[in-house]
Amino acid sequence: AGSSSSSSAGGNAAGKGTAPAQDGVAVLDVDISARKDRLARLVVNTDELREVRMMYRLVAAQLSRALEEERYMDAARARDRLAELRARDPLMRHEDLSKQLKDALSEEDYALCAALRDEIREVQVRLPHYRLRGKWGGVYGANGVQRVEISVEDGQLVATKLTGDSNVPAGQITFKADVSLDGLIEMPKPGGKVDPIAKALSQFANLKVKQRFHGVGQVANPGFVQPQWVPGELIVFEEDVIAFVWKPLSFMVVFERLHDM
């Protein structure tokens, strides 16, 4: 699904059409119309994306069993199905394209690098956390409203304080989140077991949670004494609203984008 006739991620960039998946990853086709088709197949609806990821886990388990039982034709079908599912998930697609870009750079195939770069940028538009770059404001309890600036690079989201307090001053990182596949938190199924954070988020009934990621938040004593990182979680809503939870403190700050900054 969404692959090309180039022999590898670092192969001939002039080919058009499709090619088999390699290592379970859909290979890039530099044909512009084919790229548009791949982008159109990406799932952005939260509920549909949850179904794609559930199916991916199911097929991955089927592949593992088929390999253990030496059912190699079944394994081949499962492998190809996984490649199709990865091509529909914007986060998985972004990860696959990034890997292909790294391989193309190592082989000095710069024409392919340019095509990969362009497709990566278009996929990023469909990833909620890549749209989070910019300035945000949130109420830090008794410390009042504070402004932060968010950057996203190589699967890492970093929020740096523009205004601070006596504990964590301006210029320091207030929280970080792993926004790669490794940091993605599985969304609870409707009607399933509700975790404490999901329960806390129920107060925002008018906002739909789009994604959740593992992270760490910074805490310190007054005067920025003994700063340390504690487990946390980034919640991305469908609107221009996010939240971060400092888990050991059961402390959550809700941020809104600052459009006038």
PAMAR-226957 format. One record per residue (C-alpha): residue number from 0; x, y, z. Coordinates in steps of 0.25 Angstrom, whole numbers, plus 5000, padded with zeros to 4 digits. Example, Ala and Ser with C-alpha at 12.3 -4.5 7.8 and 13.67 -1.06 7.14 Angstrom:
<lozas>
<loza n="0" px="5049" py="4982" pz="5031"/>
<loza n="1" px="5055" py="4996" pz="5029"/>
</lozas>
This chain:
<lozas>
<loza n="0" px="5000" py="5000" pz="5000"/>
<loza n="1" px="5006" py="5013" pz="4996"/>
<loza n="2" px="5019" py="5008" pz="4990"/>
<loza n="3" px="5028" py="5010" pz="4978"/>
<loza n="4" px="5036" py="5002" pz="4968"/>
<loza n="5" px="5049" py="5007" pz="4974"/>
<loza n="6" px="5057" py="4995" pz="4979"/>
<loza n="7" px="5059" py="5001" pz="4993"/>
<loza n="8" px="5057" py="5013" pz="5001"/>
<loza n="9" px="5070" py="5018" pz="4996"/>
<loza n="10" px="5068" py="5012" pz="4982"/>
<loza n="11" px="5065" py="5019" pz="4968"/>
<loza n="12" px="5056" py="5031" pz="4971"/>
<loza n="13" px="5051" py="5032" pz="4956"/>
<loza n="14" px="5041" py="5020" pz="4957"/>
<loza n="15" px="5026" py="5021" pz="4957"/>
<loza n="16" px="5015" py="5011" pz="4961"/>
<loza n="17" px="5016" py="5001" pz="4973"/>
<loza n="18" px="5026" py="4991" pz="4979"/>
<loza n="19" px="5024" py="4981" pz="4990"/>
<loza n="20" px="5026" py="4985" pz="5004"/>
<loza n="21" px="5040" py="4983" pz="5010"/>
<loza n="22" px="5042" py="4979" pz="5024"/>
<loza n="23" px="5028" py="4982" pz="5027"/>
<loza n="24" px="5029" py="4997" pz="5022"/>
<loza n="25" px="5022" py="5003" pz="5010"/>
<loza n="26" px="5033" py="5008" pz="5001"/>
<loza n="27" px="5032" py="5022" pz="4995"/>
<loza n="28" px="5027" py="5025" pz="4981"/>
<loza n="29" px="5032" py="5039" pz="4977"/>
<loza n="30" px="5020" py="5040" pz="4967"/>
<loza n="31" px="5012" py="5052" pz="4971"/>
<loza n="32" px="4999" py="5046" pz="4968"/>
<loza n="33" px="5002" py="5034" pz="4976"/>
<loza n="34" px="5007" py="5042" pz="4988"/>
<loza n="35" px="4994" py="5049" pz="4988"/>
<loza n="36" px="4986" py="5036" pz="4988"/>
<loza n="37" px="4995" py="5031" pz="5000"/>
<loza n="38" px="4992" py="5044" pz="5007"/>
<loza n="39" px="4977" py="5043" pz="5004"/>
<loza n="40" px="4977" py="5029" pz="5011"/>
<loza n="41" px="4983" py="5034" pz="5024"/>
<loza n="42" px="4973" py="5033" pz="5035"/>
<loza n="43" px="4971" py="5045" pz="5044"/>
<loza n="44" px="4958" py="5043" pz="5050"/>
<loza n="45" px="4960" py="5039" pz="5065"/>
<loza n="46" px="4951" py="5027" pz="5065"/>
<loza n="47" px="4955" py="5021" pz="5052"/>
<loza n="48" px="4970" py="5023" pz="5056"/>
<loza n="49" px="4967" py="5015" pz="5069"/>
<loza n="50" px="4961" py="5004" pz="5060"/>
<loza n="51" px="4973" py="5004" pz="5051"/>
<loza n="52" px="4983" py="5002" pz="5063"/>
<loza n="53" px="4974" py="4991" pz="5069"/>
<loza n="54" px="4975" py="4984" pz="5056"/>
<loza n="55" px="4990" py="4986" pz="5055"/>
<loza n="56" px="4992" py="4979" pz="5069"/>
<loza n="57" px="4983" py="4968" pz="5065"/>
<loza n="58" px="4990" py="4965" pz="5051"/>
<loza n="59" px="5004" py="4967" pz="5058"/>
<loza n="60" px="5000" py="4956" pz="5068"/>
<loza n="61" px="4995" py="4947" pz="5056"/>
<loza n="62" px="5009" py="4949" pz="5049"/>
<loza n="63" px="5016" py="4945" pz="5062"/>
<loza n="64" px="5008" py="4932" pz="5063"/>
<loza n="65" px="5010" py="4929" pz="5048"/>
<loza n="66" px="5025" py="4930" pz="5050"/>
<loza n="67" px="5025" py="4922" pz="5062"/>
<loza n="68" px="5017" py="4911" pz="5055"/>
<loza n="69" px="5025" py="4912" pz="5042"/>
<loza n="70" px="5013" py="4916" pz="5034"/>
<loza n="71" px="5021" py="4925" pz="5025"/>
<loza n="72" px="5010" py="4928" pz="5015"/>
<loza n="73" px="5001" py="4933" pz="5026"/>
<loza n="74" px="5012" py="4941" pz="5031"/>
<loza n="75" px="5014" py="4947" pz="5018"/>
<loza n="76" px="5000" py="4951" pz="5017"/>
<loza n="77" px="5000" py="4957" pz="5031"/>
<loza n="78" px="5013" py="4965" pz="5028"/>
<loza n="79" px="5007" py="4971" pz="5016"/>
<loza n="80" px="4994" py="4974" pz="5024"/>
<loza n="81" px="5003" py="4981" pz="5034"/>
<loza n="82" px="5009" py="4990" pz="5023"/>
<loza n="83" px="4995" py="4994" pz="5018"/>
<loza n="84" px="4991" py="4998" pz="5032"/>
<loza n="85" px="5004" py="5005" pz="5035"/>
<loza n="86" px="5001" py="5013" pz="5022"/>
<loza n="87" px="4988" py="5018" pz="5028"/>
<loza n="88" px="4993" py="5022" pz="5042"/>
<loza n="89" px="4999" py="5036" pz="5041"/>
<loza n="90" px="5008" py="5034" pz="5052"/>
<loza n="91" px="5013" py="5020" pz="5047"/>
<loza n="92" px="5014" py="5026" pz="5033"/>
<loza n="93" px="5023" py="5038" pz="5038"/>
<loza n="94" px="5032" py="5028" pz="5046"/>
<loza n="95" px="5034" py="5019" pz="5033"/>
<loza n="96" px="5037" py="5031" pz="5024"/>
<loza n="97" px="5047" py="5036" pz="5034"/>
<loza n="98" px="5054" py="5023" pz="5034"/>
<loza n="99" px="5054" py="5023" pz="5019"/>
<loza n="100" px="5060" py="5037" pz="5019"/>
<loza n="101" px="5071" py="5033" pz="5028"/>
<loza n="102" px="5074" py="5021" pz="5019"/>
<loza n="103" px="5074" py="5030" pz="5007"/>
<loza n="104" px="5083" py="5040" pz="5013"/>
<loza n="105" px="5093" py="5029" pz="5017"/>
<loza n="106" px="5093" py="5025" pz="5002"/>
<loza n="107" px="5094" py="5039" pz="4997"/>
<loza n="108" px="5081" py="5038" pz="4989"/>
<loza n="109" px="5078" py="5053" pz="4990"/>
<loza n="110" px="5067" py="5053" pz="4980"/>
<loza n="111" px="5059" py="5042" pz="4988"/>
<loza n="112" px="5063" py="5050" pz="5001"/>
<loza n="113" px="5055" py="5062" pz="4995"/>
<loza n="114" px="5043" py="5054" pz="4992"/>
<loza n="115" px="5043" py="5048" pz="5005"/>
<loza n="116" px="5045" py="5061" pz="5012"/>
<loza n="117" px="5033" py="5067" pz="5005"/>
<loza n="118" px="5024" py="5055" pz="5008"/>
<loza n="119" px="5028" py="5055" pz="5023"/>
<loza n="120" px="5024" py="5070" pz="5024"/>
<loza n="121" px="5010" py="5067" pz="5018"/>
<loza n="122" px="5008" py="5055" pz="5027"/>
<loza n="123" px="5012" py="5064" pz="5039"/>
<loza n="124" px="5001" py="5073" pz="5036"/>
<loza n="125" px="4992" py="5061" pz="5039"/>
<loza n="126" px="4999" py="5059" pz="5053"/>
<loza n="127" px="4992" py="5067" pz="5064"/>
<loza n="128" px="5005" py="5068" pz="5072"/>
<loza n="129" px="5012" py="5075" pz="5061"/>
<loza n="130" px="5002" py="5086" pz="5060"/>
<loza n="131" px="5005" py="5089" pz="5075"/>
<loza n="132" px="5017" py="5097" pz="5072"/>
<loza n="133" px="5016" py="5111" pz="5077"/>
<loza n="134" px="5012" py="5119" pz="5090"/>
<loza n="135" px="5001" py="5114" pz="5100"/>
<loza n="136" px="4996" py="5119" pz="5113"/>
<loza n="137" px="4991" py="5111" pz="5125"/>
<loza n="138" px="4988" py="5113" pz="5140"/>
<loza n="139" px="4998" py="5107" pz="5149"/>
<loza n="140" px="4989" py="5107" pz="5161"/>
<loza n="141" px="4993" py="5118" pz="5171"/>
<loza n="142" px="5004" py="5122" pz="5163"/>
<loza n="143" px="4994" py="5128" pz="5153"/>
<loza n="144" px="4995" py="5128" pz="5137"/>
<loza n="145" px="5008" py="5125" pz="5131"/>
<loza n="146" px="5012" py="5125" pz="5116"/>
<loza n="147" px="5020" py="5113" pz="5110"/>
<loza n="148" px="5026" py="5111" pz="5096"/>
<loza n="149" px="5025" py="5097" pz="5090"/>
<loza n="150" px="5035" py="5091" pz="5080"/>
<loza n="151" px="5034" py="5078" pz="5073"/>
<loza n="152" px="5047" py="5071" pz="5068"/>
<loza n="153" px="5050" py="5056" pz="5065"/>
<loza n="154" px="5038" py="5051" pz="5073"/>
<loza n="155" px="5041" py="5059" pz="5085"/>
<loza n="156" px="5031" py="5071" pz="5089"/>
<loza n="157" px="5037" py="5081" pz="5099"/>
<loza n="158" px="5030" py="5092" pz="5106"/>
<loza n="159" px="5039" py="5103" pz="5111"/>
<loza n="160" px="5034" py="5114" pz="5121"/>
<loza n="161" px="5033" py="5128" pz="5115"/>
<loza n="162" px="5028" py="5133" pz="5129"/>
<loza n="163" px="5031" py="5125" pz="5141"/>
<loza n="164" px="5030" py="5125" pz="5156"/>
<loza n="165" px="5038" py="5123" pz="5169"/>
<loza n="166" px="5039" py="5108" pz="5167"/>
<loza n="167" px="5042" py="5106" pz="5152"/>
<loza n="168" px="5046" py="5120" pz="5146"/>
<loza n="169" px="5045" py="5125" pz="5132"/>
<loza n="170" px="5054" py="5119" pz="5122"/>
<loza n="171" px="5053" py="5105" pz="5128"/>
<loza n="172" px="5046" py="5093" pz="5122"/>
<loza n="173" px="5033" py="5091" pz="5129"/>
<loza n="174" px="5030" py="5077" pz="5122"/>
<loza n="175" px="5034" py="5068" pz="5111"/>
<loza n="176" px="5026" py="5057" pz="5104"/>
<loza n="177" px="5030" py="5045" pz="5095"/>
<loza n="178" px="5021" py="5048" pz="5083"/>
<loza n="179" px="5027" py="5036" pz="5075"/>
<loza n="180" px="5020" py="5022" pz="5074"/>
<loza n="181" px="5027" py="5018" pz="5087"/>
<loza n="182" px="5021" py="5029" pz="5095"/>
<loza n="183" px="5007" py="5027" pz="5090"/>
<loza n="184" px="4997" py="5023" pz="5100"/>
<loza n="185" px="4985" py="5014" pz="5096"/>
<loza n="186" px="4972" py="5021" pz="5096"/>
<loza n="187" px="4962" py="5014" pz="5105"/>
<loza n="188" px="4951" py="5007" pz="5098"/>
<loza n="189" px="4937" py="5013" pz="5099"/>
<loza n="190" px="4930" py="5005" pz="5111"/>
<loza n="191" px="4944" py="4999" pz="5115"/>
<loza n="192" px="4952" py="5001" pz="5128"/>
<loza n="193" px="4954" py="5016" pz="5131"/>
<loza n="194" px="4968" py="5020" pz="5136"/>
<loza n="195" px="4969" py="5031" pz="5146"/>
<loza n="196" px="4974" py="5042" pz="5136"/>
<loza n="197" px="4962" py="5038" pz="5126"/>
<loza n="198" px="4953" py="5040" pz="5138"/>
<loza n="199" px="4959" py="5053" pz="5141"/>
<loza n="200" px="4957" py="5057" pz="5127"/>
<loza n="201" px="4942" py="5054" pz="5127"/>
<loza n="202" px="4940" py="5069" pz="5132"/>
<loza n="203" px="4944" py="5074" pz="5118"/>
<loza n="204" px="4931" py="5067" pz="5112"/>
<loza n="205" px="4931" py="5077" pz="5101"/>
<loza n="206" px="4945" py="5074" pz="5097"/>
<loza n="207" px="4949" py="5061" pz="5090"/>
<loza n="208" px="4963" py="5055" pz="5094"/>
<loza n="209" px="4970" py="5052" pz="5081"/>
<loza n="210" px="4983" py="5046" pz="5086"/>
<loza n="211" px="4991" py="5044" pz="5099"/>
<loza n="212" px="5006" py="5042" pz="5101"/>
<loza n="213" px="5015" py="5038" pz="5112"/>
<loza n="214" px="5024" py="5050" pz="5117"/>
<loza n="215" px="5031" py="5056" pz="5129"/>
<loza n="216" px="5029" py="5069" pz="5136"/>
<loza n="217" px="5039" py="5077" pz="5144"/>
<loza n="218" px="5037" py="5081" pz="5158"/>
<loza n="219" px="5046" py="5088" pz="5168"/>
<loza n="220" px="5046" py="5094" pz="5182"/>
<loza n="221" px="5046" py="5110" pz="5183"/>
<loza n="222" px="5058" py="5116" pz="5177"/>
<loza n="223" px="5059" py="5105" pz="5166"/>
<loza n="224" px="5065" py="5096" pz="5177"/>
<loza n="225" px="5066" py="5081" pz="5175"/>
<loza n="226" px="5059" py="5081" pz="5161"/>
<loza n="227" px="5055" py="5067" pz="5157"/>
<loza n="228" px="5046" py="5060" pz="5146"/>
<loza n="229" px="5034" py="5053" pz="5150"/>
<loza n="230" px="5025" py="5044" pz="5141"/>
<loza n="231" px="5014" py="5051" pz="5134"/>
<loza n="232" px="5005" py="5051" pz="5122"/>
<loza n="233" px="5001" py="5060" pz="5110"/>
<loza n="234" px="4987" py="5060" pz="5106"/>
<loza n="235" px="4984" py="5066" pz="5092"/>
<loza n="236" px="4969" py="5070" pz="5090"/>
<loza n="237" px="4963" py="5073" pz="5076"/>
<loza n="238" px="4962" py="5088" pz="5078"/>
<loza n="239" px="4974" py="5097" pz="5081"/>
<loza n="240" px="4974" py="5092" pz="5095"/>
<loza n="241" px="4984" py="5082" pz="5102"/>
<loza n="242" px="4987" py="5078" pz="5116"/>
<loza n="243" px="4999" py="5072" pz="5124"/>
<loza n="244" px="4998" py="5064" pz="5136"/>
<loza n="245" px="5009" py="5063" pz="5147"/>
<loza n="246" px="5005" py="5049" pz="5152"/>
<loza n="247" px="5011" py="5048" pz="5165"/>
<loza n="248" px="5005" py="5062" pz="5169"/>
<loza n="249" px="4991" py="5059" pz="5163"/>
<loza n="250" px="4993" py="5073" pz="5157"/>
<loza n="251" px="4988" py="5076" pz="5143"/>
<loza n="252" px="4990" py="5089" pz="5135"/>
<loza n="253" px="4981" py="5092" pz="5123"/>
<loza n="254" px="4987" py="5100" pz="5112"/>
<loza n="255" px="4980" py="5109" pz="5101"/>
<loza n="256" px="4987" py="5114" pz="5089"/>
<loza n="257" px="4991" py="5128" pz="5090"/>
<loza n="258" px="4987" py="5134" pz="5076"/>
<loza n="259" px="4991" py="5148" pz="5079"/>
<loza n="260" px="5005" py="5145" pz="5083"/>
</lozas>
